[in-house]
Amino acid sequence: MTLKNFLTLNAALFVPFGLGMLIVPNLLFPMFGVILDFDGTLMARVFGSALMNLGLICYLIRSESRSNKAVTGILIGNLLFHGIDAVSTFVASSSGVMNSMGWMFTTLHFLLAIGFFYFLFKKD
């Protein structure tokens, strides 16, 4: 897989999910065993806009050269985001905060973190 395809995949996953969190968080989160109060709904929407933004940034830079310093920064930022989210969703899934669907997020974030690590350190 090329970096361009990987960044496009990341965008294809996170722009729609971020939109869902922004528009209908109270329909989306119960599928994962998480019931939101008013404060949780606000935080879900804020986080949804951030996910949309991350996905959009990946989409917009997908054709840039790997030697571009901005691409390096975006790879590092996404590596950190997906690595931390893999740990967070692992804790939430293993402790029962999220239902078994939470393991899907743990796996997804873990695999994406590996991908961003790979492209960050890949020799051209």
N, C-alpha and C positions, 0 to 999 in steps of 0.2 A: 504494500500500500504506500502511496506517495503521501507526502506531507499535505499537499493540496486536498487529496481525498479524505485524509484523516481530519483535517480542520473542517471540511464540509460535513463529514459525519457528525462531529461534535456539535456543529451548528444545527444540523437537522434534528438532533436529539434535544438540545436545550432551548432553542427558540420556541418550539411548540409547548414544551413542558413549562417553561417560564411564563408563556402566555396563559396556560391553564391555571397556574398558580396565581397569576395576576387577576384573571377574570372570574374564575369559579373555584377558589380554594376550598370552599365548603363542600363541594362535590368531589374534588380530587383527593383530598387528604383522608377522608374516611375509608377509601379503598385500601389504604395502607395502615388502617387501624388507629389513625390519629384524628381526634375530634378537636376542632378549633373553637376557642371562645373569641370574643371580639378582638382581644389583643393578639391572639394567634393568627386571626385572619389578617390583621394589619401586617404582622411580620411576614406572613406567607406572601402577601402581595408585594411587599418591599423586596423579599428574596426572589420572587418571580421576576420582577423587573431586572434584578441583577443577573439572573440566569439568562434572560432574553438578551441582555447587553453582552454577556460573555459569548454567547452563541453568535450574535451578530458580529462582534469583533473578529471572531475566528473566521466567519464567512468572508468578511471584507478583506482580510489579509491573506486569504488562502493562496493567492497567486504571487505573493511577494517572495523574494529570494530568501533562503534560509540564512544568508549572511547579513540580512537586515537586522539591526539591533532591536528594532521594535518587535520583530518576530521572536527573537530570543526572549524578550521580556514577556511576551504573551505566552510562550511555551512555559516559562518558569511560573508565571501566575496560574496557569491552568494546571500544571503539575501540583502546585501547592493546594489549589482548590480541590482537585479530585482526590488527592491523597488524604487531605483532612476530612473530606466528606466520606471517603471510604471508611475511615476510622469511626466517624460520628454515626454513620448508618449501621456499622457493625455493632457498636455499643447499643444503639436504639433497638436493633433487631434481636440481638442476643439477650437483652434485658426485658423484652416484651413491650417496650414503648411502641414499636411498630410491629405489625403482624408479619406473617411469612413473606408477604410481598416486599417487605423492606430489604430482604436479602438480594432482591433484584437490583436495588440501588447500590448496595454494598459491592456487588459484583461489577456492575457497570462502572462505578467510580474507580474501583481498583484497576479494571482493564484500561480505562481511559488514562489513569495516572501512569500506568506502564507505557502506554503509547506516547504520552507527552515526555516521559523520561527518555524513551527511545529516540524520539526526534530531536530532543534537546542535545543529546550526546552523540548522535549519529555523525559519523565522518562522511563528508560528501565525496 
